[in-house]
Amino acid sequence: MIKHINLNLLRTLQVLLDECHVSRTAARLYITQSAVSRQLNQLRELFNDPLLVRDGNRLFPTPKAEQLKLKLDGVLTECQELFACDEFEPTAWQGKVVMSSSDYVAQYILPDIVELLQQQAPLLRLSFQLWSPDRLAQLAELDIQLVSTMLPQIPPGLCGCSIGADYPVCVMRNEHPLANKESLTLDEFVNYNHLKVSGGGDKDSFVDQHLTELGLTRNIQFSVPFFGSAFHTVCRTDMLMVLPEHIAFNMKRMFPVTYMSLPIPAPEHKYWLLWHPRFDNDPAHCWLREQVLAVMRGSMYSITMT
């Protein structure tokens, strides 16, 4: 196979992976930027992988590119090895994967994911980070392979799959003065203090936007990123809490709480599993996200509410 390949492409690839920058690569190789771009396109076709993925003004190497860089730096003359395409084998996968989500997913769904991965990829190490929506723009630079979050749609420049959808509701303790009412009025909704869960996706900013349009406000007396703390607090106070229905439904089994429809228009909440496009073509990542997505869609604590 080597005799049919322009070996100069491998030198270009080596410099590209060092620089992650087309113009600096061109300067080092004493060729034009357009020539480097043409060779990068040839390399992408040759390896069937994007190799370098643009995010803003920067280029980021894919997992395939990082593997190639290790080989190129040491054994450039052994070109045949660079084009070997080994089948992915989960049982032999070693390394670390970082997932990020709300603490609700971490507490009630992540253990099922860990159990599955421990059985099918026993050498893999899994780490968790609490997700915050303001980190979305930095996902390319973060050491996070998968994010579970709530958003209206998949953000431009990212890849993802739908987990499901539901609508927000108003949660309160069983002994709340409003708990036995058939429905909430707008005045009742704003006259009680509110609790806000700040971790994960944006669950309730639509409430304040709508109230502002009506010339009203609510008092958010307590804000916390953890669902467990939020529910324990609601059970001991008369605060109200706006949350996705599937969480209220599932937590009703564990806490003395109830919930009802909001007295304002409620938007559909959509839940996604997201990743940066530099992982999109990686066989290991493809396998990983298929397993994680299957668990998330099938969990009794997810959006199914069964």
N, C-alpha and C positions, 0 to 999 in steps of 0.2 A: 504493500500500500504506500510506503514512503516515497517510492519513485514517482508517484503521481501527485505528490504534494510539494508546493513551493515552501522549502524549509525557511525561507526568509520570513514567512508569516509567523513562525515560532519566535523569532527574535523580536518582531513587532509586538507579539502578545506578551513576551516577557517584560518589555519596557512599559507597555500599557498597564500591566498589572502593578508595576512599580510606581508609576506616576498617577494612574487613574485620571489622566488628563490628556486630551488629544493633542493640544498645541505643544505641551512640553514633550510629549512622545515624539512628535514631528521634529522638534528642535534637536533632541538627542540622536535621532536617526538620520538627520540631515535630509529629510524628505518633506513634502508639503502636508498640510493638515488634511487636505482632500485625499491624499494617498493613504494616510493613516486611517481615515474613515472608511475608504474602500476596503482596505485590508481587514479592518475590524468587522465589516459586514461579511467578508469571506470567512473569517474565523468563526463568527456566529453560525454561519451555515455549516461549516466543517464540524463544529462540536455540538451542533443542534442545541445551542444554549445562548441566552443573551450576553453572557460573560460580564458585561458592565452595564448597569442600569442607571439611568439618569434620574436624579431627584433634585429639583431646583438647578443650581449651577454646578452640582457635583456628580461624579460617577462613583457607583458603589459596586464592588465585585460580587457576583453570585457565588453560592457555595461551590459550584462547578469550577469557577474561575480560581477560587482559593485553593482547591485541590490541584489544579493545573500549575499554579504558581509554585507550589512546593516541589513539584517534579521538574519544572522548567529551570528553577534555580540550581538544581543539583545535577540533573541528567539531561541537559538539552540535546546532547548527541543521541540519546536513546529515544528517538522520536516515536517509535512504534508504541511504546508504553503509554504515551500521552493520549492515544486514541482508543485505548482499550475501554470498552463499555461493560463494566461489571454489573450484574444484576444486583439490585438492592435486596439485602437479607436482614430483616428486622432483628433476628436473634444475634447477629454479629455487630449491630450498630452500637458504637461507643461514642460518647460525647455528652454534651449537655444541651438541653432544650429549656427555654424560658417561656412560660405562659403568663398572661396577665389578664385580670378580670376584676369584677367586684368581689367583695368578701363573701357574698351570697353564693356565687359560683364556686368559690374556693372551699367553702364549708360543706356544701350539699352536693355538688356535682364533681368537683375535682378528685375526691377520693375514688370514685368509679373510674376516672381516667387513669389515675396512678395505678390502680389495680390491673387494668387492662394492659397498660404499657409494661408493668413489671412482669406480666406473663408472656407478652409477645416480644418485648425488647428488653430483656433483663439487664443488659449492660448499660442502658441509657440512664442518664441522670436528669431528673426533672426539677426545675425551680419555679417558684411562683412570685409574682410581683403584683401588688395592688394597683389596679389601673385607674388613671385619672384622665378625663377627657382632654385636658390641656397638653397631654403628651403626644397627641395624635400627629401633630406636625413634625415631631422629632422621631417618628417611628423608624425612619431609615438609619438613624444614628444609634438607636437603642439596641441593646442585646436582648431583643424580644422576638421570638419566632411566631407566636400566635397571640392574638388579642380577642377576647370575647367582650363585646360592648353593645350598647344601644345607640343607634343613630338613625336618622331618616333614610339614609342611603349609604352605599359604599363610597367613601370619599375619593375624589379624583387622585390618581397616582397610586392607589392601593388595590389589592385583590381581596376577594372575600366570598363567603357563601352565607346564605340566609339560614338562621336557626329557627326562626318563627316570629310571631307577632301577637300582641294583645293590646289592651287599653288600660289607662291608669284609673285607679279608684281611690276613694278616701277611706283610710284605715283609722280605727279608734278602739279603745278598750270596750269590753262587753258591758261594763257598768257606766259607760259614758252617758251623760244626759241626752245625747242625740241618738243613742244606739238603737232605741226601739221605734224610731221614726221610719216611715216608709221611704222617705226621700229627704234630701237636704235642700234648704233654701240657700240662696247666695248670702243673705245676711248671717245665717247660722254658720256658714262656712268661714266667713271672714272674722266673725266675732270671737272665735276661739283661737288660741295660740297654735302655731304649727311647728312641726319637727321636720327637718330636711335631711335626707340621706345624700351626702355629697360624693360618695365613692361610686365608681362605675360610670355609666352614661348619664346624660342629662334627662332626668326623670320628671321634672316639674317646672322648668322655667316658663313653659307655656301658661301656667297658672298666673304668674305675676304679669306676664305680657297681657293676658286677657283682662285681669283686674285693672291694670293701668289704663287700658282703653275705656273702662267703665268708670274711671276716677276713683277706684278703690285700691286698697292695699291689704295685705295680711301680715301678721307679725310672726316672723320665723324666730322662735325663742331659743331653739336648740338645733345645731347642725353637727352631724357626725358622719364619718365615712363608713361606719360599720352597721350592718343590718341588725345583728344581734343586740347591740347596744340600743339601737333605735326602737326595736320592739319591746325590750325590757322597760324602756322609758315610757313608751306609749301606754303600757299596761299599768303604770303607776301614776299617770297624770291624765289631764283632760285635753292634752295636745292632740291635734289631728295630723295625719301624715298622708301624703299623696305618693302612691307607689304603683308599679305594674300589677295587674290583677293576678298573674300567676304566682307572684311572691306572696301577696296577701292571702290567696287561696291556700298555699302550702303552709304558711306560717300560722294560719288559723288552727291547724292541727296541733300546733305546739304551744301557742300562746292564747290567752283569753281575750281575743280580739275579734272584731267583726269589720265588715267594710260595706260600702254602698257607692252608687254612682255619684259622679261629681255634678254639682249644679251649674257647670259651665261646659262648653264643647270640649270633648276629650279627643286628642289626636291619637292615631294608631302608633304604638311603639313597635319598632322593628329591631330585631336582634341579629347580630352578625358575628361570624368568625372571620377575622381580618389578618392579613399578612402583607409584608412588603413584596413587591414584584420580583425582587432579586431571589426570592425563594420559590417562585412560582413553578419553575421547571425542574426543581431538585427532587429526585426520586424519593429520598428520605422524608423530605417535607411533605410531598404528596401523600405518602403513606400515613404520616403523622396526622395531618389534618383530616384525612378520611376517618381515622379512628376517633379523634376528638369530636368531630362533627356527629358521628353516629351516636356517641355517648350523650352529647348535649341534646340531640333531638329526641332521644329515647328516654331520658331521665324522668322519673316521676316528679322531680323538682323543677323541671324546665317548663316550657310554655304550654305543654300538652294539657296540664291540669286534670289528670285522670285519677 
